[in-house]
Amino acid sequence: MTIYDRYINMIVRARGETRPTSWLRQRIGGAFLRFGPGMISCRKFDKFLADYVDGNLSKRQLRVFEAHMKICPYCRSHFQTYVATYKLVGGVFGQSDEELPMSVPAELEEAVFDALDADPKKGADPPID
């Protein structure tokens, strides 16, 4: 049982209830995310996503990451979307270990440099041939 679960149970008992309501979980979860010991912000959670999926988090980071995901419904949803996208992109482009070609077509290179040289103050789009 996590410290978050113990805290929820303590509040539920103090209120004389048998189970926590979703409102109570949401209120306590928000406070716990801001003030709980060893918790991370949603911004830091987002920075840990790629390392989590790749299995590169330390044991402590993993514990904090998973605790945040358990408490925060927004990050949990974001995580599920991230993983689905990661799998989809992996399916489209192949395995992540696969090397991409290093050569770029000359036309693409020229179009990129033309776009970078275009004057954005003129309001005109760079020419595309």
JOHU-V573210 format. One record per residue. N is the residue number from 1. RES is the residue in three letters. PHI is phi in degrees with one decimal (* if undefined). PSI is psi in whole degrees, 0 to 359 (NA if undefined). D_CENTER is the distance of its C-alpha to the mean C-alpha in whole Angstrom. Layout:
n;res;phi;psi;d_center
N;RES;PHI;PSI;D_CENTER
N;RES;PHI;PSI;D_CENTER
//
This chain:
n;res;phi;psi;d_center
1;MET;*;130;25
2;THR;-79.5;167;22
3;ILE;-63.5;327;23
4;TYR;-62.6;314;21
5;ASP;-62.8;319;23
6;ARG;-63.4;320;26
7;TYR;-65.1;316;26
8;ILE;-59.1;311;25
9;ASN;-61.0;322;29
10;MET;-63.3;317;30
11;ILE;-66.3;317;30
12;VAL;-60.9;314;31
13;ARG;-63.3;320;34
14;ALA;-65.0;329;35
15;ARG;-85.3;355;34
16;GLY;75.6;25;37
17;GLU;-103.5;167;34
18;THR;-100.6;330;34
19;ARG;-137.2;149;30
20;PRO;-75.5;141;27
21;THR;-81.3;163;27
22;SER;-64.4;326;23
23;TRP;-61.8;315;24
24;LEU;-64.1;316;25
25;ARG;-60.1;319;22
26;GLN;-66.5;316;20
27;ARG;-65.8;314;22
28;ILE;-69.3;321;22
29;GLY;-60.0;317;18
30;GLY;-62.1;316;17
31;ALA;-66.3;320;20
32;PHE;-65.5;322;19
33;LEU;-64.0;323;15
34;ARG;-79.5;321;18
35;PHE;-120.2;356;20
36;GLY;-68.1;150;20
37;PRO;-66.8;129;21
38;GLY;71.2;14;18
39;MET;-83.2;160;15
40;ILE;-117.9;160;12
41;SER;-78.6;166;11
42;CYS;-63.3;326;8
43;ARG;-63.7;316;8
44;LYS;-69.0;323;9
45;PHE;-54.9;314;6
46;ASP;-62.1;323;3
47;LYS;-69.3;334;7
48;PHE;-83.2;348;7
49;LEU;-54.4;306;5
50;ALA;-61.7;318;8
51;ASP;-65.5;324;10
52;TYR;-64.5;311;10
53;VAL;-63.6;324;10
54;ASP;-82.9;354;13
55;GLY;76.3;31;14
56;ASN;-105.9;16;15
57;LEU;-91.0;146;14
58;SER;-70.3;170;17
59;LYS;-60.3;318;18
60;ARG;-65.5;313;18
61;GLN;-60.9;320;14
62;LEU;-62.3;315;14
63;ARG;-61.8;316;16
64;VAL;-68.4;318;14
65;PHE;-59.6;311;10
66;GLU;-68.8;327;12
67;ALA;-65.8;318;14
68;HIS;-63.4;317;11
69;MET;-64.0;326;10
70;LYS;-67.1;324;14
71;ILE;-87.5;322;14
72;CYS;-97.3;110;12
73;PRO;-66.6;331;12
74;TYR;-69.7;315;10
75;CYS;-70.0;327;6
76;ARG;-62.8;316;8
77;SER;-65.5;317;9
78;HIS;-61.8;320;6
79;PHE;-62.1;314;5
80;GLN;-62.1;320;9
81;THR;-66.0;318;9
82;TYR;-61.3;313;7
83;VAL;-64.5;318;9
84;ALA;-63.0;318;12
85;THR;-65.9;318;11
86;TYR;-59.0;316;11
87;LYS;-67.5;319;15
88;LEU;-64.4;314;16
89;VAL;-65.2;320;16
90;GLY;-61.2;323;17
91;GLY;-70.1;328;20
92;VAL;-78.1;315;21
93;PHE;-98.1;1;21
94;GLY;87.4;190;22
95;GLN;-66.6;149;21
96;SER;-68.0;339;19
97;ASP;-78.8;347;22
98;GLU;-71.0;134;24
99;GLU;-80.1;141;25
100;LEU;-88.5;152;25
101;PRO;-64.0;140;29
102;MET;-88.2;348;29
103;SER;-89.0;143;32
104;VAL;-120.5;134;31
105;PRO;-57.9;140;34
106;ALA;-58.9;324;36
107;GLU;-64.0;319;35
108;LEU;-66.5;316;32
109;GLU;-59.6;316;32
110;GLU;-64.3;318;35
111;ALA;-64.7;322;33
112;VAL;-65.3;314;30
113;PHE;-66.4;323;32
114;ASP;-62.9;319;34
115;ALA;-66.1;322;31
116;LEU;-69.3;328;31
117;ASP;-81.9;347;34
118;ALA;-64.5;144;35
119;ASP;-87.5;110;35
120;PRO;-68.6;343;33
121;LYS;-72.6;336;35
122;LYS;-70.5;337;38
123;GLY;82.6;357;35
124;ALA;-93.6;146;36
125;ASP;-73.8;149;34
126;PRO;-64.9;148;34
127;PRO;-66.1;138;37
128;ILE;-119.8;118;36
129;ASP;-96.6;NA;38
//
